[in-house]
């Protein structure tokens, strides 16, 4: 049976760049995002340089919690070798001035959808050599001014993923791997969505930042490694592979 790498938030940014990078390795793909036309275009692009691959697409808005179960039921028709929970967005500004509907959508996507898909993936693939990669952020370890709610959502991703890593390390029957990627500033649509600025200028906002393609390269390095965390240092912008950063209450090794 064919095996696939499923990527949420695959229509642009890191997700699309990761899809291209895995395709160049000959991996079959399942591309998931809200914007179906962009998924179709990405599929066409990939099949132009890798015509022998199987590329499935699924239009799905994971900021709506009811869609998570429907997506997982659909994914039941495929055998996954990896799930990359990449879908997410930010909302910057003072807490007291945020639009609650946008905040609710952000929390549904960044926290609820990621957590539910991770639970479902573990339930199905715990005893198989599969890989779960959750995309956190440098803001999942450091609170950034003006991004309190976003950072809190990414702190959840970091703590949940690291905790799951420890939990599976204690499970003698578990074969699957859990990893998390923590990018710093990356030139994608993220800045425009988070700030509401249609022409968001990364050069004016950051001294340093990475491209989506660079982050996809880092993601593949994390995937190939035996480490749990792949993170970008906010000061040096160097990429590091390492062990979980949060303390864990029980020693087990």
ChimeraX attribute file (.defattr): number of C-alpha atoms within 10 A of each C-alpha:
attribute: neighborCount
match mode: 1-to-1
recipient: residues
	/A:1	5
	/A:2	10
	/A:3	15
	/A:4	21
	/A:5	23
	/A:6	26
	/A:7	25
	/A:8	24
	/A:9	24
	/A:10	29
	/A:11	27
	/A:12	20
	/A:13	21
	/A:14	28
	/A:15	26
	/A:16	24
	/A:17	21
	/A:18	25
	/A:19	26
	/A:20	24
	/A:21	18
	/A:22	16
	/A:23	21
	/A:24	13
	/A:25	9
	/A:26	14
	/A:27	21
	/A:28	22
	/A:29	25
	/A:30	23
	/A:31	26
	/A:32	27
	/A:33	23
	/A:34	18
	/A:35	16
	/A:36	16
	/A:37	12
	/A:38	16
	/A:39	23
	/A:40	18
	/A:41	11
	/A:42	22
	/A:43	22
	/A:44	14
	/A:45	13
	/A:46	20
	/A:47	15
	/A:48	10
	/A:49	12
	/A:50	18
	/A:51	13
	/A:52	11
	/A:53	16
	/A:54	18
	/A:55	23
	/A:56	16
	/A:57	19
	/A:58	19
	/A:59	18
	/A:60	18
	/A:61	20
	/A:62	26
	/A:63	23
	/A:64	15
	/A:65	15
	/A:66	11
	/A:67	14
	/A:68	21
	/A:69	15
	/A:70	11
	/A:71	17
	/A:72	14
	/A:73	11
	/A:74	11
	/A:75	14
	/A:76	10
	/A:77	8
	/A:78	16
	/A:79	15
	/A:80	22
	/A:81	20
	/A:82	23
	/A:83	21
	/A:84	25
	/A:85	26
	/A:86	26
	/A:87	26
	/A:88	24
	/A:89	20
	/A:90	23
	/A:91	24
	/A:92	21
	/A:93	16
	/A:94	12
	/A:95	14
	/A:96	7
	/A:97	8
	/A:98	13
	/A:99	11
	/A:100	11
	/A:101	8
	/A:102	14
	/A:103	18
	/A:104	13
	/A:105	19
	/A:106	22
	/A:107	21
	/A:108	19
	/A:109	24
	/A:110	27
	/A:111	20
	/A:112	21
	/A:113	24
	/A:114	25
	/A:115	19
	/A:116	15
	/A:117	19
	/A:118	22
	/A:119	13
	/A:120	15
	/A:121	19
	/A:122	21
	/A:123	10
	/A:124	13
	/A:125	20
	/A:126	19
	/A:127	15
	/A:128	15
	/A:129	12
	/A:130	20
	/A:131	22
	/A:132	25
	/A:133	23
	/A:134	24
	/A:135	26
	/A:136	29
	/A:137	23
	/A:138	21
	/A:139	22
	/A:140	22
	/A:141	20
	/A:142	14
	/A:143	16
	/A:144	15
	/A:145	10
	/A:146	13
	/A:147	18
	/A:148	19
	/A:149	21
	/A:150	25
	/A:151	24
	/A:152	20
	/A:153	23
	/A:154	27
	/A:155	21
	/A:156	18
	/A:157	26
	/A:158	28
	/A:159	20
	/A:160	18
	/A:161	26
	/A:162	22
	/A:163	17
	/A:164	18
	/A:165	21
	/A:166	18
	/A:167	12
	/A:168	18
	/A:169	17
	/A:170	13
	/A:171	11
	/A:172	8
	/A:173	11
	/A:174	16
	/A:175	16
	/A:176	20
	/A:177	23
	/A:178	26
	/A:179	26
	/A:180	29
	/A:181	27
	/A:182	25
	/A:183	26
	/A:184	23
	/A:185	21
	/A:186	20
	/A:187	21
	/A:188	16
	/A:189	15
	/A:190	18
	/A:191	22
	/A:192	17
	/A:193	15
	/A:194	16
	/A:195	14
	/A:196	12
	/A:197	10
	/A:198	10
	/A:199	9
	/A:200	18
	/A:201	12
	/A:202	16
	/A:203	10
	/A:204	7
	/A:205	11
	/A:206	11
	/A:207	8
	/A:208	14
	/A:209	17
	/A:210	15
	/A:211	15
	/A:212	20
	/A:213	19
	/A:214	14
	/A:215	24
	/A:216	21
	/A:217	17
	/A:218	22
	/A:219	25
	/A:220	14
	/A:221	16
	/A:222	22
	/A:223	22
	/A:224	9
	/A:225	14
	/A:226	13
	/A:227	18
	/A:228	23
	/A:229	27
	/A:230	26
	/A:231	24
	/A:232	22
	/A:233	14
	/A:234	16
	/A:235	8
	/A:236	8
	/A:237	15
	/A:238	10
	/A:239	17
	/A:240	16
	/A:241	17
	/A:242	14
	/A:243	14
	/A:244	20
	/A:245	12
	/A:246	11
	/A:247	9
	/A:248	12
	/A:249	6
	/A:250	7
	/A:251	7
	/A:252	9
	/A:253	5
